Amino acid sequence: MSFRKIAVAISLSLGAVAAPALAVPQTRVAEAAAAIPFDPPLEESVSYRWERTDEKDGKADISWAVHEFRFEEVADGYRVTVEPVSSGTNENDPVKQRVIKRLNELTKRPFVLRLNHDAEIMELEHSDEYWARIIEALRDGLSEGMPEPGGAEAIKMVTDMFERMSPDARLAQLTENIQPILEFAMTESSVGDPISVQVDTPSLFGGTLKQDVVISLTKVQDGFAYLTNRSSIPREELEKLTAAVVELAKAAAPGKLESSKAQAQLAALKEFKSETVSDYKVALDDGLLETFQSRRTISVIEADKPLRRVTSTTLTRVR
């Protein structure tokens, strides 16, 4: 794997963790404002359809899933049972198909999240057991037909990364596609009064990832609040995290990668950035998401070779 592709892969995976709206202090209320509650339905379930498109080198990889959510109020907040309904993909690579198949077999099982009263995701019940099954599914799926040379090292690098993740990073990865549903519950925003802040989100390699975030309420109309979240990852953060993946690759394949050479390649990059724009439509009666659209762009230029990857994600309430 070239250094340029390593850089894109790691910045993409880390950029997937949304900057949490709940981390932003919301204290200003003007004439055009939205005070978004959190009052999820307890007598009936709600369903969402998630879809992601990854565009790179003229190819679009598409995956989608539908999940049903059932909320139950408990003493310290809420329990949310998430039940997979259906899923699909246009993937035709045999190795990726095997991994997806094994992961789908695992994720067809319902799982339970615990929320506090402010709609923050606090934990996944039985998370250690669930995470161990994910690692097993990855290892089994990748080991069948992984091309050599380098196949064993690649498998070790991926599984080591997952095994070493902190509990916060695991939770962020497992709930990445659920977070937008709850992201703006229990917040207040004012039209024309954007909030700029730098937030810390869990890193796959320990510690946190800093993101520059601007959140804007664009309008309040017909019982819905419309918000935009623009986030970017500073280059120094991407460099720090790419250095971490280089060290992981070194551990998986001792002697095959030199840190000094990788650092020189990193310094030579003309461009290295990750930017995301996300739009939300949130119901003012219960605080749950109605629709979500996100577009994340990873750009790397090494010498005169540009590499650009665009990931588009949508979430839609279907019931």
C-alpha positions, -999 to +999 in steps of 0.1 A: +000+000+000+014+034-010+019+061+017-007+083-001-033+056+001-025+049+038-030+086+044-064+086+027-076+054+044-068+066+079-081+101+075-113+086+060-119+063+089-112+089+115-132+116+097-162+093+099-168+102+136-192+131+136-184+161+157-210+159+185-235+187+186-240+181+223-204+192+229-213+227+218-225+252+244-260+264+234-269+294+254-281+321+230-318+324+221-330+349+195-364+356+178-357+330+151-346+301+173-351+264+180-352+248+214-350+211+204-364+186+230-358+149+234-391+131+238-388+099+218-420+077+212-423+050+238-454+032+225-442+026+189-410+020+170-393+043+145-374+032+115-345+047+095-330+039+061-292+046+060-272+047+027-236+054+019-218+060-014-180+060-016-167+075-049-131+069-058-113+065-092-145+067-111-162+039-091-191+042-067-194+017-038-230+017-024-243+001+008-276+006+026-295-007+057-328-002+074-330-004+112-359-002+137-356+017+170-376+010+201-372+034+230-378+025+267-375+050+295-354+039+325-342+056+357-310+071+343-323+078+307-334+054+280-327+020+266-328+018+228-332-015+211-319-014+175-330-042+153-317-046+117-345-051+091-326-053+058-294-043+041-276-045+008-245-035-012-233-033-048-198-047-038-184-073-062-149-077-048-147-113-034-127-105-003-149-075+006-180-096-001-168-122+024-161-096+051-195-079+045-213-113+047-197-122+080-204-088+095-240-089+083-244-122+100-233-106+132-252-074+129-285-090+120-289-095+158-306-067+177-284-047+201-292-023+229-278+012+235-281+032+268-288+069+265-288+096+293-316+121+296-298+145+272-299+119+244-261+112+246-251+076+238-234+063+269-228+026+262-236-005+241-249-033+263-226-064+261-201-043+241-171-065+247-188-096+234-202-077+204-168-063+196-150-097+199-175-110+173-167-081+150-130-089+152-136-126+146-158-117+115-131-095+101-103-120+106-124-149+091-136-128+062-102-114+053-083-147+058-102-165+030-084-156-002-064-126+010-038-122-018-001-126-010+024-112-005+013-090+023-020-108+031-011-119+066+004-085+075-028-067+062-050-089+083-029-084+114-028-046+108-066-044+106-074-067+135-047-051+157-063-017+151-097-029+162-083-048+192-064-018+205-093+007+202-103+025+233-139+020+246-148+055+235-135+049+200-153+015+198-186+031+208-181+059+183-174+034+155-203+012+164-228+041+166-215+062+137-247+056+116-270+062+146-254+094+160-271+118+136-306+106+147-299+120+182-273+146+175-293+178+180-317+166+207-317+188+238-299+217+222-308+254+214-298+273+183-305+307+168-308+315+131-279+337+119-258+330+150-234+302+140-213+285+166-176+278+159-157+254+181-130+229+181-141+195+195-123+163+205-136+130+192-123+096+200-093+084+178-090+048+166-054+048+179-060+062+214-065+097+226-087+122+207-090+137+172-095+175+170-120+188+145-129+224+137-167+226+136-192+253+126-228+246+134-256+268+120-294+268+123-305+279+089-343+280+094-372+268+115-403+259+095-434+237+098-423+220+130-387+213+119-353+228+126-329+228+097-292+228+107-258+225+090-226+211+105-194+220+087-163+202+100-126+198+090-096+180+104-065+202+107-035+189+087-014+184+119-041+161+133-041+140+101-003+138+101-003+126+137-029+100+130-012+088+098+020+084+118+001+062+141-011+039+112+025+038+100+036+025+134+008-001+133+019-012+098+055-015+111+043-037+140+023-059+116+053-063+092+086-056+110+114-043+087+092-036+057+084+001+065+107+029+076+093+056+098+118+082+085+109+075+048+072+077+057+077+110+075+095+124+045+067+114+022+041+129+045+060+162+046+061+162+008+023+161+003+011+192-014-024+187+000-038+166+027-073+175+041-106+161+052-137+183+050-174+174+058-207+192+052-238+177+069-274+189+067-300+179+093-338+182+094-349+176+130-385+173+144-393+199+171-419+176+187-396+147+197-361+159+188-354+130+165-339+133+130-362+134+100-335+135+072-297+138+071-273+143+042-236+144+046-207+147+021-171+141+032-142+148+009-107+135+015-081+151-007-044+141-011-019+154-036+015+137-037+038+153-062+014+158-091-008+128-083-042+138-069-063+113-050-098+123-040-124+103-022-160+115-016-183+097+008-220+107+007-243+095+035-280+098+040-304+089+068-341+091+064-369+084+088-392+060+070-418+054+098 
